Amino acid sequence: MASSKRKFDDGDSNWEVTQVVKPPKVTAETAAAELQEDRGNYGSRASQRPRRARKRPERFADQLYQPVSKKKETPKRVTKPLIKPPSKRSLATKNSTSRRSWIEPHAVTDTVVNIVDDSPGLPARLSKIVRLKIPLTGSTLAIPTNQPRQQYSDESESELSSPPASLPSSPVFSYKNIQNSPPLDRRGQCAQRTPEPVPASSQDVATPSTAPENPLTSQATVSQHREPKTPEESIRGTPAFVHHTQTQSSPGSPEIHDRFTYLTPDSAFYRDANTVYSKLDVGLENGQVHNQIEMSCRGKTEPLPSLYAASEATTECEELSGPLVGEQVYTSDTDYLRDITERLLVQQNKGPNKPEPYGQPEVWADGRQELCETLHYYRAYQSACYSTGGFARGFMFDKVAHNRDYMDSNVVLSRAGGGLMKDIDSGEMKSKRDQSEDSAALGLRNCMIHRNPVVIITGVDNPNIPSKPPHQYCVLDYFKPTHVWAEKSGDSKIVRYRFEKLNTKKESWWRAKDAQEVIELGSLPSPVEKVCGSCNLQSPQVYLNGWMCLQSACTAFWKIYTNTAEPGRSMPAQEPKEASLVYDPRFLKQKTPWHNDDHDYPLASNAAELSRHAVPGENTSVAFWSGMVCPDCGRCTSRLNWTNWECSNTACRYTRTPPHTLIPALSLRDPLWPITSSYTLSRDTMSPRLELKVSFEHGYRINRYEIPGVNGFIAHMVADKTVLEEDGGPDAMFEELQQTDIGLQRRSMPNGQLKGPNYCRHFAVNYGMPYKFIAATASRPFDGAARPITSTRSRLNWAAKLLLAEENGKSMDEVCQEWQEKEFNEVLALGYFEEQKINYHDDGEFGLGPTIATLSLGAPGTMRIRMKARHYHGVSSVASLYDDAAPIPGCQQYEARLALQPALDVLKRSDTKAWNTRRKQIPKQLGLTHRGTARDVLTMQLGHGDIVVMHGADVQKYYEHAVEHAGKLRFALTCRYIDPESLKLEDQPKYAVEPDAEGYDGPGLM
């Protein structure tokens, strides 16, 4: 033990050091006699320890310890019992102010003791008798660092016997209460616990490699122990200990001398300890001892029942004041663990030439959209984590991975998503900002608390998967989230996760073919876990380099403390070099027990079934338009057809066609907004900038909205009961569309941002002139089309003429003659199941006429109108150039932009270069950015049978619209005029588009 440097004033000490009486020489006869007298004596060296005479301190005679005060009010210093080193060397050869103490080894019993010093009057700097927690598995007696081991004979003049070579292996111990304390030997200079004899058979217990035990049970038991709060306590001078999971060395191993240092009372582990003087039984007379506690001797393969053992350390070392190491392991153990880690990393098979997998995935997909539409546990179209309701459900790991990410057949270590930017020098994605625990991490913590497993999915470009995935996206299995912690990557803090396979009895298909497991899950000793002395939070040891605090807000975060040659001292705390980090396989391959281990949760999704009763709209619910896992091949299959599912795997022919139960038109009536023969009430909302004109004609309430700065209008024609129930009217059209297959399908979007095929979130079919909008669709002729298609065209032609006649102040006959040349020649039918929608868009494509009309049938919908972001902000989102279109009321910086417009128009005509330069300057001058969107200026509640007409090219130029609906089923039939001259030759229809032959006349109703 390192020396304890203190000022020693005999005048202030109440201890009287008596002359030590040399014990008589022990002979075979006297030893035998002592064995006969003491039935618990097993002949060990501990039982032959010489007795130490001691004069009892007078102040300890009849009362507990009380601080002695003389002239000063402060308590007197109580000097620790002086224990001379087991040597003939005199203390005079050493510094009179330095005292060296040695710890006497004791036999380990099954009793848990608590020896603490809780004197209220002792200053913190003074020596105390402290408790010392010592791991016994693979550990030995604490010996001063770099101190040569000394040998002593039985005839030594030392007051203490030589320490035994090792202590029995046992988990880390703590102390309970003083009633279970070992007996006290009152003959020495201070009260010392009398050691019990240790049988020879118990002095060498089995190591983890020789003691057969259940790995899971053993790990669960041992993991309950926690070591002292190091290395952060090293700031207070706390030394480190070899963790209980280290392999035991032989008693004669030279490594024993260098791997232990001593704890000090200033350590955080002892900062709450009570002083021993209020606990000790001081009523003993000289020579009295407590009754010895019976010790159970066990064989090498039988574990000790006690999780803790008592330490004989009774003094602190004030010399150890610098920061000390947090974790030391044997060199042989480090090499062994490092070898395991290297073999585990090799089996990741990083590189393009990965081996074939052991099996095939149960669930897979070739596109991100079909994956997200099908799986209930993963619906994240952009992010790697899908969480909902405060719980994480699934994770995807693909091309973008951290260099410390890890994956094998049972364990996954990953970095949390987000915070990556492309490095300018290397071109790689690197952490550029600190991460914190977001909703994904909090969702994982909830899963850990509630024992909810999550599903992990891999992409084909995942660099860490051990084998080559057979498809673009493959589902692995259910995993237990076990750890969430923080690390550093470069200069940024990152959040990391550990996952562990839930059902280990189920074969991992992604394991490399013909590969053997390096080590079974849970077969290694439990990982090192310690409590930080700075933040008082526990962190596991993730890397063999050493234990570090993994709490990002802690001052000791991501720092390792390294020993120096000087005993008890360490180098200043330093962050590890990332390239040198080596995973601790005990952390990687630990097994975390859950009650629902080995449960087999389903990976396949959406086995939606119809009830035995005919329920209208049941087969148009979310479950029936979501994707499904093909029962034949396992592919995630989106529902692309209006009537059925059809597996997209070319090698599979599976289809499923659920029957449809008719939704009657009468079920669409809202009892809170009753439909009568009177004009229907309005539920539209608008911005104060808009102008509204209301009229009532032919069974419709007509709300006409005019937008300032825009040449055109938007009209909402709200139908009443008379219109809905007319022959061949909206009620009849809605029911006919349910009973007729008009060819509705989800159309492909070639410019989608997701991997794999991308599709619209609604069903569509086009009739008449081909319409090439965002998702192009094949067109069909009006000849042979279902009656609702042709009737819609005729009804909307009439509605447009009615509104234009009022707009221009002309008669209906005059408008009909003008309209006949450019009447609607195209009908786009859209079908919506429950929760389907169409996002913001405009209908201003080249070749379209200025008027667009839509008929709504079925469930109510909500149509929203807002200004386009380019015109609202005045800045393009790509090049951040000023928009040269004239500003309109409602845009940002309208007055300032309006004042700049004349000069900008002149510059555009005279000097193009100067005009472009000016367009770059204006956004900075006015503080314009392209971020955000404009608010909706108009929201129209579309009921069954309602018509919306948008007239004017400026409406489509400056504004965009989106439609959502509430209910099980809705159709939207939109008519346009498409100029045949605008179509390419290959896009021209192969059929003739005839004029409207029905000639619907609305005035005939009233």
Secondary structure, 3 states (H helix, E strand, C coil): CCCEECCCCHHHCCCCCCCCCCCCCCCHHHHHHHHHHCCCCCCCCHHHCCCCCCCCCHHHCCCCCCCCCCCCCCCCCCCCCCCCCCCCCCHHHCCCCEECCCCCCCCCCCCCCCCCECCCCCCCCCCCCCCCCCCCCCCCCCCCCCCCCCCCCCCCCCCCCCCCCCCCCCCCCCCCCHHHCCCEECCCCCCEECCCCCCHHHCCCCCCCCCCCCHHHHHHHHCCCCECCCCHHHHHCCCCCCCCCCCCCCCCCHHHHHCCCCCCCCCHHHCCCCEHHHCCCCCCCCCCCCCCCCCCCCCCCCCCCCCCCCCCCCCCCCCCCCCCCCCCCCHHHHHHHHHHHHHHHHCCCCCCCCCCECCCCCCEECCHHHHHHHCCCCCCCCCCEEEECCEEEEEEECCCCCCCCEECCCEEEEECCCCEEECCCCCCEEECCCCCCCHHHHHHHHHHHHCCCEEEEEECCCCCCCCCCCCCEEEEEEEEEEEEEEEEECCEEEEEEEEEECCCCCCCCCCECCCCCCCCCCCCCCCCEEECCCCCCEEECCECCCCCECCCCCCCECCECCECCCCCCECCCECCCHHHCCECHHHHCCCCCCCCCCCCCCCCCCCCCCCCCCCCCHHHCHHHHCCEECCCCCEEECCCECCCEECCCCCCCCEECCCCCCCCHHHHCCCCCCCCCCCCCCCCEECCCCEEEEEEECCEEEEEEECCCCCCEEEEEEECHHHHCCCCCHHHHHHHHHHCCCCCECCECCCCCCCCCCECCCEEEEEECCCCCCCCCCEECCCCCCHHHHHHHHHHHHHHHHHHHHHHCCCHHHHHHHHHCCCCCEEEEEEEECCCEEEEECCCCCCECCEEEEEEEECCEEEEEEECHHHHHCECCCCCCECCCCCCCCCCCHHHHHHHHHHHHHHHHHCHHHHHHHHHHHHHHHCCCCCCCCCEEEEEEECCCCEEEEECHHHHHHEEEEEEECCCEEEEEEEECECHHHCCHHHCCCCCCCCCCCCCCHHHHC
